[in-house]
Amino acid sequence: MKTLAHRNIPITIIGGGIHGVSIAIRLLREVPTAASRLTIVDRYPLPLTQWRRKTECQGMTFLRSPAVHHISPDALGIVEYAERHNRTSELAPPYAQPSTQLFWDFCNAAFTELTPPQIYYRFEVAKLRWDKGAGEFPFRLISTNNEGFRSGCVILAIGADDCAYIPPEFMQWQRQYPEIILHASQFAINAGNEQGSGGKIVIVGGGLTAGTLAKSLRERGHGVALIARKELKVEQFDFPPVWLGPKALTEFANETDFLRRYDIIQQNRGEGSITPDIMESLVSASNVDLYPKTCIRNIIANEKCPVARRLQIETTRGTITNVSRVILATGYQFDLRRYGFLADLIAKHPIPLVRGLPCLDDDLQLYPVQNLFGSGSIAQLQIGPAAGNIAGANLAYERLREKLLVLLSA
């Protein structure tokens, strides 16, 4: 099997998720010869492993994004794929949202563009170093098993999966009951453990993950309580579609205060929303209790419950007893400092941050490090509310395109 050890790679993408693969495919479509000068590295053996795992763990059957947003530059690519394989029934109305299985199969077909030669490598980056003035390949990437190679340009497509957010008030309760109170990223609906066992499963959060988990669990016969601090919002998409158009993006770019940009992102994404179809299934379900505009005051062991390890949750709207599991569907908060492989680089070359997000330049470069770029959640302060979504991959590539083409022609 080929390795990257001691090689010099012109362009390296760290992250084999939707953004990393999408950028690679778009670049290869424009410059087919780039295959020998481009590499994707990721901790997992196959591209999109984490995306696949997350959708399966939640029981997600259809994407929220419409069919025009996917990893290929062809807007109708997945629709045409569905038509060729007689799978148009897997495009849900009203915006032809693909099923997760259709999306996965389409991506697998697109992955063939990444070989030959081999482009994707299982390589978990432990350290990323930049030696300014070190020549054509100033970046040094070292893996967790001490394998290393050099690169002329690095694109961070790392997402926010390592930045699970646990609200401060839950930290003490989670330390008390670590096997019962879990972040959604630690939970799987088909784990085969005692996640139900007749007790009620409490989900904390008001976004799509919370709604999807509640729907999946109630379909499996579990009693569910969904608790949200605010009124539950019902929206088809998780941000206003205007953020994919030139007007909103131009206004965002004209805002020079990066803290203000951060606030704009929070206002447009908020605390999440649930799609109309999922909300309809929750409202009509007899085994789902909804607690909007509700806060949790305390979580204690339910001593009166005959079943061991049950909790009692005291809320502003009453007490929930016989709780067997608490799932924190409280999302993620990207923070560049959470990524250990960047620690030395950030210490040596301080990158301006706003609430953990780097202040990238217009080309998505992490100033002052030259030819270090970002895509996905890391690029929010430039791309806006759509940055971390599938559509954000295309927006990022449009910003990166000229720089990458120049690097490939050098």
Buried (B, 14 or more C-beta within 10 A) or exposed (E): EEEBEEEEBBBBBBBBBBBBBBBBBBBBEEBEEBBEBBBBBBBBEEBBBBBBBBBBBBBBBBBBBBBBBBBBBEEBBBBBBBEEEEBEEBBBEEBBBBBBEBBBBBBEBBBEBBEEEEBBBBBBBBBBBBEEEEEEBBBBBBBEEEBBBBBBBBBBBBBBBEBBBBBEEBEEBBEEBEEBBBBBBEBBBEEEEBBBBEBBBBBBBBBBBBBBBBBBBBEEEBBBBBBBBEEBBBBBBBBBEBBBEEEBBEEBBEBEEBEEBBBBBEEBBBBBBBBEBBBEBBEEBEBBBBBBEBEBEEBEBBEEBEEEBBBBBBBEEEEBBBBBBBBBBBBBBBBBEBBEBBBEBBEEBEBEBBBBBBBBEEBBBBBEBBBBBBBBBBBBBBBBBBBBBBBBBBBBBEBBBEBBBEBBEE
